[in-house]
Amino acid sequence: MVAVKFTELAYTNVDEFVYGSAKYPVKCANGMVIGGGTLYPELNCTLPMMLITEETMPKVLAQYEEMIHGVCSMGVELKVPGMLVEIELLPPCTFNPQWGIDVTKVVKGVMKEYETKFDLKSMLRMTPVDVREGKTLKHMYKGVEWDQVMDTMKGCAANGADFLSIESIGGKHLHDESVMNIDLPKAVFSLGIVGCRDMKILWDEIVKIAAANNILPAGDTACGFANTSMVMGHKNFIPKVFAAIDRVMCAVRTLVAVESGAVGPDKDCGYEGVYLKAISGTPISMEGRVAACAHSSAVGNVSLALADCWSNESVENVRLLGNMAPTVSMEQLAYDCRQMNVAKDKGFALQMRDILVESDNKYDPTAYIMTPSVVLRIAGEIIKGKTHFERTKIAAGATITELRAAAKAGSLELGPKEMKYLDIFEKQLNSIPNDEAEFTANMIKANPKHDLGMYNIS
């Protein structure tokens, strides 16, 4: 078992829990302070449909150069006080670390150009792909795939990245099955035991790489976990309450990056970031309505209520009527941030926060568990756990309690079917033994097709 940290909440007063401000802001060398009072746009962009090969790499790099020129030009035009750019490297650019390094150099080169010419403050987040999966994978912490991830991290860190992030996938193969079968015990195992142990090993290394290059380890996300549940729930493929429970459980796993030394802002697609902020005080990046270019959701407004950076998730470099899509997204983000910052400057931050929350939170359970007061109540229960396993179980139980109470009070619209599933999931949760070793042995026996030896679990 790995020791947990954060035994007290960073926030106890909900009126201090607001967008643009974090208890422990990130101070950047260029003067930007993330979580220091200003909400910043974070633009995430990706390639259009195209092959990435050695032969096409010049065209790939040209695409990235075009995208960053466009978004930086918009940043200058709209006089943003600062901005972040995130590049989520596509798999070939982690399978081939030098390609990821080349992308980093090109993107950072354009950003430096706009800093020199126009005094545009910007920071670059590089996010290599977690390629530790597939039939050829032998072990999570050694071998080709591990080396590719680490080499890409090191290369990005040495060649222009200001922040390092990753959408890690340890335990995802188990979690995918838990979602398909709405199996809460398997979700607890995949997140609270396998996932948390994987995060600790992975993020200890990422933090070392960042320190060696004098840059910042930012954070992780439950993109491959709770986002899968959220999208499937949004499409009515699984119960929406399962997606909400899954989201809060994922907060325990994502928090391990901070326990290892990540300082934020965490990844935008980690909607559980509100729980990280509540517990650790680190700033968070969030996405919502401007991420409709990537996926639909029921949390378009509420996700902005506690954000310190505001992102579009990701958008392809394709032509729209107004401009290239990344430039359009940058304009949308910049205007949102401008509005939010003016509201804050005029003393209306809490009113703006609550408007955003109340416009979403009664319609969907995931939106409801992002309500600031609910976040603080559930987070306060989570930190009572002494292990990641215990905290994951507590997260599930506290979420079930909050959702049931909200539905009975009329604060959350939940139909009879969703209410029935709360009872089902509560029974599933109560079936999990309190002893972690016993539970682990049971899950290994019940899942013989999964080689957990590659996680050093036996």
For each residue, the residues with C-beta under 8 A, 3 or more apart:
1: 387 388 389 436
2: 196 197 200 256 387 388
3:
4: 7 259 385 386 387 388 391
5: 258 259
6: 10 255 258 259 279 280 383
7: 4 383
8: 383
9: 12 278 279 376 379 380 383
10: 6 23 24 277 278 279 280 281
11: 14 16 17 23 277 278 281 376
12: 9 376
13: 16 17
14: 11 17 372 373 376
15: 18 350
16: 11 13 21
17: 11 13 14 277 278 306 372 375 376
18: 15 21 305 306 344 349 350 353 372
19: 39 304 305 306 307 308 340 344 349 352 353
20: 35 37 38 39 307 308 340 341 344 349
21: 16 18 25 35 36 37 308
22: 25 26 34 35 36 264 277 281 282 283 284 308
23: 10 11 35 281
24: 10 35 263 264 280 281 282 283
25: 21 22 33 34 35 36 283 308
26: 22 33 34 35 216 263 264 265 282 283
27: 33 36
28: 31 32 33 34 123 162
29:
30: 82 115 121 122 123
31: 28 82 121
32: 28 40 81 82 121 123
33: 25 26 27 28 36 37 38
34: 22 25 26 28 40 264 265 283 308 309
35: 20 21 22 23 24 25 26 264 265 282 283 308
36: 21 22 25 27 33
37: 20 21 33 344
38: 20 33 81 82 341
39: 19 20 307 308 309 310 337 340 341 344
40: 32 34 80 81 82 83 84 308 309 310 337
41: 75 80 83 84 309 310 311 330 333 334 336 337
42: 83 84 85 86 125 265 268 285 309 310 311 312 333
43: 71 83 84 85 86 311 312 326 329 330 333
44: 85 86 87 88 268 311 312 313 314 315
45: 67 68 71 85 87 314 315 316 317 325 326 329
46: 87 88 90 314 315 316 317
47: 50 52 60 63 64 90 316 317
48: 63 316 317 318
49: 316
50: 47 56 59 60 63
51: 56
52: 47 56 57 60 90 92 93 99
53: 56 57 92
54: 57
55:
56: 50 51 52 53 59 60
57: 52 53 54 60 61 99 102
58: 61 62
59: 50 56 62 63
60: 47 50 52 56 57 63 64 99 103
61: 57 58 64 65 102 103 106
62: 58 59 65 66
63: 47 48 50 59 60 66 67 317
64: 47 60 61 67 68 87 103 106 107
65: 61 62 68 69 106 107 109 110
66: 62 63 69 70 317 324
67: 45 63 64 70 71 317 324 326
68: 45 64 65 71 72 85 106 107 110 111
69: 65 66 72 73 110
70: 66 67 73 74 323 324 326 327 330
71: 43 45 67 68 74 75 83 85 326 327 329 330
72: 68 69 75 76 83 110 111 113 114 120 122
73: 69 70 76 77 114 327
74: 70 71 77 78 327 330 331 334
75: 41 71 72 78 80 83 114 120 122 330 334
76: 72 73 79 114 118 120
77: 73 74
78: 74 75 331 334 335 338
79: 76
80: 40 41 75 83 120 334 337 338
81: 32 38 40 121 341
82: 30 31 32 38 40 121 122 123
83: 40 41 42 43 71 72 75 80 120 121 122 123 330 334
84: 40 41 42 43 122 123 124 125 163 265 285 309
85: 42 43 44 45 68 71 107 111 122 123 124 125
86: 42 43 44 124 125 126 127 165 268 311
87: 44 45 46 64 103 104 107 124 125 126 127
88: 44 46 127 129 167 314
89: 93 94 100 103 126 127 128 129 152 156
90: 46 47 52 93 94 129
91: 94 95 129 131
92: 52 53 95 96 99
93: 52 89 90 96 99 100 103 128 129 152
94: 89 90 91 97 100 128 129 131 148 149 152
95: 91 92 131 148
96: 92 93 99 100
97: 94 100 101 148 151 152 155
98: 101 102 155
99: 52 57 60 92 93 96 102 103
100: 89 93 94 96 97 103 104 126 128 152 155 156
101: 97 98 104 105 152 155 156 158 159
102: 57 61 98 99 105 106
103: 60 61 64 87 89 93 99 100 106 107
104: 87 100 101 107 108 124 126 155 156 159 160 161
105: 101 102 108 109 159 160
106: 61 64 65 68 102 103 109 110
107: 64 65 68 85 87 103 104 110 111 124 160
108: 104 105 111 112 124 159 160 161
109: 65 105 106 112 113 160
110: 65 68 69 72 106 107 113 114
111: 68 72 85 107 108 114 115 120 122 124
112: 108 109 115 116
113: 72 109 110 116 117
114: 72 73 75 76 110 111 117 118 120 122
115: 30 111 112 118 119 120 121 122
116: 112 113
117: 113 114
118: 76 114 115
119: 115
120: 72 75 76 80 83 111 114 115
121: 30 31 32 81 82 83 115
122: 30 72 75 82 83 84 85 111 114 115
123: 28 30 32 82 83 84 85 162 163
124: 84 85 86 87 104 107 108 111 160 161 162 163
125: 42 84 85 86 87 161 162 163 164 165 218
126: 86 87 89 100 104 156 157 160 161 163 164 165
127: 86 87 88 89 164 165 166 167 267
128: 89 93 94 100 149 152 153 156 166
129: 88 89 90 91 93 94 149 166 167
130: 133 149 166 167 168 169 170
131: 91 94 95 134 145 148 149
132: 137 140 145 146 149 169 170
133: 130 137 145 169 172 173
134: 131 137 145
135:
136: 144 145
137: 132 133 134 140 143 145 454
138: 142 143 454
139: 142 143 146 454
140: 132 137 146 170 198 201 454 455
141: 146 201 456
142: 138 139 146
143: 137 138 139 146 147
144: 136 147 148
145: 131 132 133 134 136 137 148 149
146: 132 139 140 141 142 143 149 150
147: 143 144 150 151
148: 94 95 97 131 144 145 151 152
149: 94 128 129 130 131 132 145 146 152 153 166
150: 146 147 153 154 205 209
151: 97 147 148 154 155
152: 89 93 94 97 100 101 128 148 149 155 156
153: 128 149 150 156 157 164 166 205 206 209
154: 150 151 157 158 209 213
155: 97 98 100 101 104 151 152 158 159
156: 89 100 101 104 126 128 152 153 159 160 161 164
157: 126 153 154 161 164 209 210 212 213 215
158: 101 154 155 213
159: 101 104 105 108 155 156
160: 104 105 107 108 109 124 126 156
161: 104 108 124 125 126 156 157 164 215
162: 28 123 124 125 215 216
163: 84 123 124 125 126 215 216 217 218 265
164: 125 126 127 153 156 157 161 206 209 210 215 216 217 218
165: 86 125 126 127 218 219 220 221 266 267
166: 127 128 129 130 149 153 202 206 220
167: 88 127 129 130 220 221 223 224 267 269
168: 130 198 199 202 220 224
169: 130 132 133 172 224
170: 130 132 140 194 195 197 198 199 202 455
171: 174 175 189 190 191 193 194 195 198 225 455
172: 133 169 175 176 190 224 225
173: 133 176 177 450
174: 171 177 178 186 189 190 194 447 450
175: 171 172 178 179 186 187 190 191 195 224 225 228
176: 172 173 179 180 228
177: 173 174 180 181 183 186
178: 174 175 181 182 183 184 185 186 187 190
179: 175 176 182 187 228 229 232 238 242 246
180: 176 177
181: 177 178 186
182: 178 179 238 239 242 421 425
183: 177 178 186 187 428
184: 178 187 188 242 245 396 425 428 429
185: 178 188 189 428 429 431 432 439 443
186: 174 175 177 178 181 183 189 190 443 447
187: 175 178 179 183 184 190 191 246 249
188: 184 185 191 192 193 249 389 392 393 396 429 432
189: 171 174 185 186 192 193 194 439 440 443
190: 171 172 174 175 178 186 187 193 194 195 225
191: 171 175 187 188 194 195 196 225 249 250 252 253 392
192: 188 189 195 196 249 252 253 388 389 391 392 393
193: 171 188 189 190 196 197 388 389 436 439 440 443 457
194: 170 171 174 189 190 191 197 198 452 455 457
195: 170 171 175 190 191 192 198 199 225 253
196: 2 191 192 193 199 200 252 253 256 388 389 392
197: 2 170 193 194 200 201 455 456 457
198: 140 168 170 171 194 195 201 202 455
199: 168 170 195 196 202 203 220 253 254 256 257 260
200: 2 196 197 203 204 256 259 260
201: 140 141 197 198 204 205
202: 166 168 170 198 199 205 206
203: 199 200 206 207 217 220 256 257 260 261 262
204: 200 201 207 208 260 261
205: 150 153 201 202 208 209
206: 153 164 166 202 203 209 210 217 257 260 262
207: 203 204 210 211 217 260 261 262
208: 204 205 211 212
209: 150 153 154 157 164 205 206 212 213 217
210: 157 164 206 207 213 215 216 217
211: 207 208 214 217
212: 157 208 209
213: 154 157 158 209 210
214: 211
215: 157 161 162 163 164 210
216: 26 162 163 164 210 263
217: 163 164 203 206 207 209 210 211 257 260 261 262 263
218: 125 163 164 165 262 263 264 265 266 267
219: 165 254 257 258 262 263 264 265 266 267 270 273 276 282 284
220: 165 166 167 168 199 203 254 256 257 262 266 267 270
221: 165 167 227 254 266 267 268 269 270 273
222: 225 226 227 247 250 251 253 254 270 271 272
223: 167 227 267 269 270
224: 167 168 169 172 175 227 228
225: 171 172 175 190 191 195 222 228 229 246 250 253
226: 222 229 230 243 246 247 249 250 271 272
227: 221 222 223 224 230 231 269 271
228: 175 176 179 224 225 231 232
229: 179 225 226 232 233 238 242 243 246 247
230: 226 227 233 234 243 246 247 271 297 299 366
231: 227 228 234 235 295 297
232: 179 228 229 235 237 238 243
233: 229 230 236 237 238 239 240 242 243 244 366
234: 230 231 240 243 296 297 298 364
235: 231 232
236: 233 240
237: 232 233
238: 179 182 229 232 233 242 243
239: 182 233 242 243 417 418 421
240: 233 234 236 243 244 364 365 366 414 418
241: 244 245 365 400 403 414 418 421 422 425
242: 179 182 184 229 233 238 239 245 246 421 425
243: 226 229 230 232 233 234 238 239 240 246 247 365 366
244: 233 240 241 247 248 365 366 368 369 399 403
245: 184 241 242 248 249 395 396 399 400 403 425
246: 179 187 225 226 229 230 242 243 249 250
247: 222 226 229 230 243 244 250 251 271 272 366 369
248: 244 245 251 272 275 369 378 382 395 396 398 399
249: 187 188 191 192 226 245 246 252 253 392 395 396 399
250: 191 222 225 226 246 247 253 254 270 272
251: 222 247 248 254 255 272 275 276 279 379 382 395
252: 191 192 196 249 255 256 382 385 388 391 392 395
253: 191 192 195 196 199 222 225 249 250 256 388 392
254: 199 219 220 221 222 250 251 257 266 270 272 273 276
255: 6 251 252 258 259 275 276 279 280
256: 2 196 199 200 203 220 252 253 259 260 388
257: 199 203 206 217 219 220 254 260 262 266
258: 5 6 219 255 261 262 263 264 266 276 280 282
259: 4 5 6 200 255 256
260: 199 200 203 204 206 207 217 256 257
261: 203 204 207 217 258
262: 203 206 207 217 218 219 220 257 258 266 282
263: 24 26 216 217 218 219 258 282
264: 22 24 26 34 35 218 219 258 276 282 283 284 308
265: 26 34 35 42 84 163 218 219 282 283 284 285 308 309
266: 165 218 219 220 221 254 257 258 262 270 273 276 282 284 285
267: 127 165 167 218 219 220 221 223 270 273 285
268: 42 44 86 221 285 286 287 291 309 311 313
269: 167 221 223 227 287 313
270: 219 220 221 222 223 250 254 266 267 273 276 284
271: 222 226 227 230 247 274 286 299 303 366 370
272: 222 226 247 248 250 251 254 275 276
273: 219 221 254 266 267 270 276 277 284 285 286 306
274: 271 277 278 284 286 306 370 372 375
275: 248 251 255 272 278 279 375 378 379 382
276: 219 251 254 255 258 264 266 270 272 273 279 280 282 284
277: 10 11 17 22 273 274 280 281 282 283 284 306 308
278: 9 10 11 17 274 275 375 376 379
279: 6 9 10 251 255 275 276 379 382 383
280: 6 10 24 255 258 276 277
281: 10 11 22 23 24 277
282: 22 24 26 35 219 258 262 263 264 265 266 276 277
283: 22 24 25 26 34 35 264 265 277 308 309
284: 22 219 264 265 266 270 273 274 276 277 306 307 308 309
285: 42 84 265 266 267 268 273 307 308 309 310 311
286: 268 271 273 274 303 304 306 307 309 310 311
287: 268 269 290 291 294 303 310 311 312 313
288: 291 297 299 300 301 302 303 304 310
289: 292 300 301 304
290: 287 293 310 311 312 313 329 332 333 336
291: 268 287 288 294 295 297 300 311 312 313
292: 289 295 296 297 300
293: 290 312 313 314 315 325 329
294: 287 291 312 313 314 315
295: 231 291 292 313
296: 234 292
297: 230 231 234 288 291 292 300 303
298: 234 360 363 364 366 367
299: 230 271 288 302 303 360 364 366 367 370
300: 288 289 291 292 297 303 360
301: 288 289 304 305 355 356 357 359 360
302: 288 299 305 356 357 359 360 361 367 370 371
303: 271 286 287 288 297 299 300 307 370
304: 19 286 288 289 301 307 310 336 340 356
305: 18 19 301 302 353 354 356 357 370 372
306: 17 18 19 273 274 277 284 286 353 370 372 375
307: 19 20 39 284 285 286 303 304 310
308: 19 20 21 22 25 34 35 39 40 264 265 277 283 284 285
309: 34 39 40 41 42 84 265 268 283 284 285 286
310: 39 40 41 42 285 286 287 288 290 304 307 333 336 337 340
311: 41 42 43 44 86 268 285 286 287 290 291 333
312: 42 43 44 287 290 291 293 294 315 329 330 332 333
313: 44 268 269 287 290 291 293 294 295
314: 44 45 46 88 293 294
315: 44 45 46 293 294 312 325 326 328 329
316: 45 46 47 48 49 325
317: 45 46 47 48 63 66 67 324 325 326
318: 48 324 325
319: 324 325
320: 323 324 325 328
321:
322: 327 328 331
323: 70 320 327 328 331
324: 66 67 70 317 318 319 320 327 328
325: 45 293 315 316 317 318 319 320 328 329
326: 43 45 67 70 71 315 317 329 330
327: 70 71 73 74 322 323 324 330 331
328: 315 320 322 323 324 325 331 332
329: 43 45 71 290 293 312 315 325 326 332 333
330: 41 43 70 71 74 75 83 312 326 327 333 334
331: 74 78 322 323 327 328 334 335
332: 290 312 328 329 335 336
333: 41 42 43 290 310 311 312 329 330 336 337
334: 41 74 75 78 80 83 330 331 337 338
335: 78 331 332 338 339
336: 41 290 304 310 332 333 339 340
337: 39 40 41 80 310 333 334 340 341
338: 78 80 334 335 341 342
339: 335 336 342 343
340: 19 20 39 304 310 336 337 343 344 352
341: 20 38 39 81 337 338 344 345
342: 338 339 345 346
343: 339 340 346 348 349 351 352
344: 18 19 20 37 39 340 341 347 348 349 352
345: 341 342
346: 342 343
347: 344
348: 343 344 351 352
349: 18 19 20 343 344 352 353
350: 15 18 353 354
351: 343 348 354 355
352: 19 340 343 344 348 349 355 356
353: 18 19 305 306 349 350 356 357 372
354: 305 350 351 357 358
355: 301 351 352 358 359
356: 301 302 304 305 352 353 359 360
357: 301 302 305 353 354 360 361 370 371 372
358: 354 355 361 362
359: 301 302 355 356
360: 298 299 300 301 302 356 357 363 364 367 370
361: 302 357 358 364 367 368 370 371 411 412
362: 358 367 368 411 412 413
363: 298 360 367 413
364: 234 240 298 299 360 361 367 368
365: 240 241 243 244 368 369 403 412 414 418
366: 230 233 240 243 244 247 271 298 299 369 370
367: 298 299 302 360 361 362 363 364 370 371
368: 244 361 362 364 365 371 374 402 403 406 411 412
369: 244 247 248 365 366 374 375 378 399 402 403
370: 271 274 299 302 303 305 306 357 360 361 366 367 374 375
371: 302 357 361 367 368 374 375
372: 14 17 18 274 305 306 353 357 375 376
373: 14 376 377
374: 368 369 370 371 377 378 402 406
375: 17 274 275 278 306 369 370 371 372 378 379
376: 9 11 12 14 17 278 372 373 379 380
377: 373 374 380 381 398 402
378: 248 275 369 374 375 381 382 395 398 399 402
379: 9 251 275 278 279 375 376 382 383
380: 9 376 377 383 384
381: 377 378 384 394 395 397 398
382: 248 251 252 275 279 378 379 385 391 394 395 398
383: 6 7 8 9 279 379 380 391
384: 380 381 394
385: 4 252 382 388 389 390 391 392 393 394
386: 4 390
387: 1 2 4 390 391 436
388: 1 2 4 192 193 196 252 253 256 385 391 392
389: 1 188 192 193 196 385 392 393 436 439
390: 385 386 387 393 394 434 436
391: 4 192 252 382 383 385 387 388 394 395
392: 188 191 192 196 249 252 253 385 388 389 395 396
393: 188 192 385 389 390 396 397 429 432
394: 381 382 384 385 390 391 397 398
395: 245 248 249 251 252 378 381 382 391 392 398 399
396: 184 188 245 248 249 392 393 399 400 425 429
397: 381 393 394 400 401 426 429
398: 248 377 378 381 382 394 395 401 402
399: 244 245 248 249 369 378 395 396 402 403
400: 241 245 396 397 403 404 422 425 426 429
401: 397 398 404 405
402: 368 369 374 377 378 398 399 405 406
403: 241 244 245 365 368 369 399 400 406 407 412 414 422
404: 400 401 407 408 419 422
405: 401 402 408 409
406: 368 374 402 403 409 411 412 414
407: 403 404 410 411 412 413 414 418 419
408: 404 405
409: 405 406 412
410: 407
411: 361 362 368 406 407
412: 361 362 365 368 403 406 407 409
413: 362 363 407
414: 240 241 365 403 406 407 418 419 422
415: 418 419
416: 419 420
417: 239 420 421
418: 239 240 241 365 407 414 415 421 422
419: 404 407 414 415 416 422 423
420: 416 417 423 424
421: 182 239 241 242 417 418 424 425
422: 241 400 403 404 414 418 419 425 426
423: 419 420 426 427
424: 420 421 427 428
425: 182 184 241 242 245 396 400 421 422 428 429
426: 397 400 422 423 429 430
427: 423 424 430 431
428: 183 184 185 424 425 431 432
429: 184 185 188 393 396 397 400 425 426 432
430: 426 427
431: 185 427 428
432: 185 188 393 428 429 439
433: 438 439 442
434: 390
435: 438 439
436: 1 193 387 389 390 439 440
437: 440 441
438: 433 435 441 442
439: 185 189 193 389 432 433 435 436 442 443
440: 189 193 436 437 443 444 457
441: 437 438 444 445
442: 433 438 439 445 446
443: 185 186 189 193 439 440 446 447
444: 440 441 447 448 452 457 458
445: 441 442 448
446: 442 443
447: 174 186 443 444 450 452
448: 444 445
449:
450: 173 174 447
451: 454
452: 194 444 447 455 457 458
453: 456 457 458
454: 137 138 139 140 451
455: 140 170 171 194 197 198 452
456: 141 197 453
457: 193 194 197 440 444 452 453
458: 444 452 453
